[in-house]
Amino acid sequence: MFSEKRRKIIKAGLATALVAGTNPTLIRAEMKKQLIKKAIPSSGEDIPVIGLGTSRTFDVDKQERQFKLLPVLDAFFSNGGSMIDSSPMYGASEATVGRLLDKLDRPKGLFSATKVWTDGKQAGIDQMQNSLSLWGLKQFDLMQIHNLRDWKVQGKIRYIGITTSHNRFHEELSTIMKNEELDFVQFSYNIGNRTSEETLLPIAFDRGIAVLINRPFQRGDLFSKVKGKEVPEWATEIGIKSWGQFFLKFVVSHPAVSCAIPATSKARHALDNMQAGFGELPDAAMRERMLGYIETV
Ligand SMILES: NC(=O)c1ccc[n+]([C@@H]2O[C@H](COP(=O)([O-])OP(=O)(O)OC[C@H]3O[C@@H](n4cnc5c(N)ncnc54)[C@H](OP(=O)(O)O)[C@@H]3O)[C@@H](O)[C@H]2O)c1
């Protein structure tokens, strides 16, 4: 499953981009308004930098309420979306995703990511099997071990990852990242919470592990910080038209970040968020400027 050679080639590319001071990483955005993708280091497969989270927002069990979320998924796929992140821990979210994928006639390009969240091998296999049937899939692209529970599982999956959103697990997570062969890791990172810049992001970069970022809006709290304020003029120069795009472009322009997975229950927010995955990403100087601005509001 792992190709050390491929990882090394990709890491070399990352280093060159950084030294050259160009837009970081393996960004496939030669032209403005092009869909931005980054490569999964263990395989070289490209994924768009903006994905979709489903915790809370997709946890609705009545069919008619699930169908109200159809425009969200439609906006996502119509704008190049691929990575959808869910979990058995998110109530009815996996069932909602499966039902809406059916409704959209199984859109091409889905990168399915869920989690296993139980102890014991058989319980893990049963849970993954149940998730496959809820999503209506034969195979998951990515299986992540939720909150570091009993992480030795095997199944019908392409990539293996591990996930948490709690700072208290960072030490344990970094030990696993240093010692195990992981394709993906998922944790929290946003312009208001940059703890993962200290150890997790550098380790992921160094080890060639793809990074999914949860809570890119700090569960929505970042929006209250900038309420009533316009996006600064200098940010609009690289095509940032909203605070959602400002926050997301900050996250995905970190050299170690592969994809952010914002959650939303609204199609207009899904559309807004997907626009952050097109055009230019901030360079190091622009990132500093964004940070300086947010620290003063
Ligand atoms: N341990 C783990 O593995 C773990 C832990 C936490 C999260 N996650 C994953 O990460 C995903 C994202 O994290 P999260 O859901 O906690 O928080 P988040 O994505 O940081 O924030 C979601 C909130 O932002 C709002 N929002 C989204 N787009 C917006 C926009 N363009 N403008 C204004 N408001 C906007 C949403 O409200 P509206 O509905 O009104 O748009 C929602 O309240 C989760 O859904 C889940 O898939 C994983």
The ligand as an ORCA input file, in Angstrom:
! r2SCAN-3c Opt
* xyz 0 1
  N     -12.116     13.669     15.730
  C     -12.551     13.902     14.518
  O     -12.303     13.111     13.651
  C     -13.335     15.138     14.189
  C     -13.649     16.082     15.160
  C     -14.306     17.245     14.792
  C     -14.706     17.428     13.462
  N     -14.430     16.484     12.533
  C     -14.825     16.648     11.090
  O     -14.567     18.000     10.682
  C     -15.759     18.568     10.147
  C     -15.746     20.068     10.346
  O     -15.671     20.436     11.713
  P     -16.891     21.074     12.500
  O     -18.159     20.628     11.875
  O     -16.707     20.773     13.944
  O     -16.716     22.648     12.363
  P     -16.361     23.729     11.245
  O     -16.370     23.137      9.874
  O     -15.152     24.438     11.716
  O     -17.603     24.741     11.383
  C     -18.890     24.390     11.002
  C     -19.793     25.594     11.237
  O     -19.435     26.663     10.340
  C     -20.602     27.163      9.708
  N     -20.232     27.490      8.319
  C     -19.756     26.650      7.369
  N     -19.459     27.315      6.236
  C     -19.759     28.616      6.466
  C     -19.677     29.779      5.672
  N     -19.188     29.761      4.426
  N     -20.100     30.966      6.207
  C     -20.568     31.017      7.476
  N     -20.673     29.933      8.288
  C     -20.272     28.738      7.779
  C     -21.599     26.063      9.758
  O     -22.915     26.602      9.861
  P     -23.999     26.447      8.675
  O     -24.545     25.064      8.788
  O     -24.976     27.525      9.011
  O     -23.290     26.697      7.382
  C     -21.243     25.308     11.029
  O     -21.921     25.840     12.137
  C     -16.864     17.800     10.888
  O     -18.113     17.940     10.270
  C     -16.310     16.403     10.854
  O     -16.536     15.794      9.592
  C     -13.728     15.363     12.870
*
